[in-house]
Amino acid sequence: MPNPTAAMLVIGDEILSGRTRDSNTHYLAQELTKQAIDLREVRVVSDDRAAIINAVKALSQGFDHVFTSGGIGPTHDDITADCIAAAFDAHIDVREDAHAILAAHYERSGLELNAARLRMARIPDGAGLIENPVSAAPGFSIENVYVMAGVPSVFQAMVASVLPTLTGGKPLLSQTLRIQRGEGDIAGPLAELAAEFSDLSIGSYPFIKDGIYGSNIVIRGSDGARVDMAIARLSAVFGE
């Protein structure tokens, strides 16, 4: 059976403008790899209602799991929760369980649970809450979509809450061979190897060091014996 698939939707004008660097994609990719869930696509969209709704619909239909980051805070441009609700034709409003979490948090903090902060308790009907041990305001899951904060520390905490509930596939094994030749010299033999080992993922990642061209060849697959065989064949071809 193939591994479960996943997609990520990164939401926010600040990402597209370059004002904020997206580190959440890198983190999620690493964590999903550990879980043997294959991240197949990443999209970045602006704080635009139609763009978010269309992306959520497309990704949720195309992949087993969809993870979103950004747009669930207290300000006017945090529209993700409303867009997710619209994508699934779900009613959204302040929900009692989310309200209780925020009320307890702000009481401990000595801060007012004002109207802006209360926006973070708006959850679509039928959604489950995702725990947020960092700043209390929960994310949520609806159908196969997991809606999480954009702040990296909070995003990571929410991912840690979600991943244990998901079933992964077979762990992906990986080996790397460093070849001190340019890609133009290795492309032919590498294509032949890829055709012979079509069940494996074979990638070429070039580099230049001290004026010398080279490439790291990474071979990945769930069958360790096949990965070993492909690496041995590659090493024999290039005499590494």
Secondary structure, DSSP 4 states (H G I P E B T S, - for coil): -PPPEEEEEEE-HHHHTTSS---HHHHHHHHHHHTT-EEEEEEEE-S-HHHHHHHHHHHHHHSSEEEEES--SSSTT--HHHHHHHHTT--EEE-HHHHHHHHHHHHHHT----HHHHGGGEEETTPEEE--TTT---EEEETTEEEE-SSHHHHHHHHHHHGGGS---SPPEEEEEEESS-HHHHHHHHHHHHHHTTTSEEEEEEEEETTEEEEEEEEEES-HHHHHHHHHHHHHHHT-
